[in-house]
């Protein structure tokens, strides 16, 4: 699978050490203009990743993105957040310039020629069924596995499916001394623990579970994936 790694400029050294193309998470659109974090001129190749948009659109935004892609030799623009209006406006100039556009799953309809980011951090349902449905809906060749690292703590029962994000340190504290299991359905590891009068359920990814998700994607004909720093920094060697 062709993997890319998303990272802000301050994590560039770690990203480059992985020897993967870098999705440069250094840009946002503000007031109709492309704003960028400071970075060396030598940073070239990979993709331009937008981290946000204030809702103001001007043609100057597209012009700025195209100039930056030419200057840095980016081959793609990534819009990982769900904003169909931005995607629909941005797609035509990018396509005319021969640039690829990667969009959130909920924006696939707004960019028919774009690639679709499908998140693999699943807290319910069935991973294989989900990816199979996405392949039918979008085509496997359009899908990019968004290999977000799952680390969530849920109450039991959890009707709304909303959990609490855990840092690596918090996960390690909760996991210490507990039996850990693997859910093939969710594609993640899990354990339970008592808190007060209730029971908590923790779902998490490690290098092995992300590798399994990549392998499942390959079986379904998916050929691209996106990792993210810093969340995957300590397991990159296991994944790639």
C-alpha positions, 0 to 999 in steps of 0.5 A, a space after each residue: 500500500 502507498 502510505 503517506 504521513 501527515 505532519 506539521 513542520 515541527 515534526 518534519 524530521 520524524 516524518 522524513 525519517 519514516 521515508 514516506 511522502 509527507 502531507 504537510 499540515 501547515 496550511 489553513 484558509 483565512 479571510 480568503 487567503 492561504 496562510 502557512 506556518 514557517 518552514 524551510 524552502 527545501 521542503 518539497 514533494 508530498 501533499 498540501 494539507 489544510 487544517 482549517 477554513 474560516 468560511 470566507 472564500 475568494 479566488 485568491 485562496 485557490 490561486 494561493 494553493 496553486 502557487 504553493 503546490 507549484 513552488 513545493 511540487 505538491 501532487 495533492 491537496 488534502 481537506 480532511 475535515 467535512 466541508 462540502 462547500 469548500 471542496 466543491 469550490 476548490 475541486 475545479 481549479 485543482 483538477 484543471 491544474 492536474 492536482 489530486 484532491 483528497 476529501 473527507 468521506 462526507 464530501 465525496 459527492 462534492 468532488 466526484 474525481 477526488 480520493 476519499 478519506 475513510 477513517 479506520 478508527 471504528 468504535 462500533 459496527 464491523 470494519 470489514 463490512 464498513 470498508 466493503 460498503 465504501 468500496 461499493 459506494 466510491 470504488 476501491 481505487 478512490 479510497 484512502 485509508 485514514 489510519 487514525 490511531 484509536 485510543 478511546 475510553 467508553 462507559 458501559 453501556 454507551 448508547 450514544 457511542 461517545 467516548 473520551 480520547 486518551 493520551 498515550 500516558 493515560 492509556 498506559 495507566 489504564 492498561 497496566 496489569 489488565 488482560 487485553 483482547 483483540 476484536 476482529 470486528 472492530 479491528 482494535 484491541 480492548 480491555 475493561 476496568 472498574 471506575 467507581 460503581 461502573 465499568 469502562 471499556 477502552 478501545 485502542 490501536 497499536 502497530 499490529 492493529 494498524 497493520 491488520 487494517 492495511 492488510 484488510 484494505 489491500 484485500 479489498 483493492 485499496 492501495 493508499 493510506 494516510 498515517 498521522 504524527 504525532 499520534 503514530 510516532 512511536 509505532 511507525 516502525 511496526 506499521 511500515 
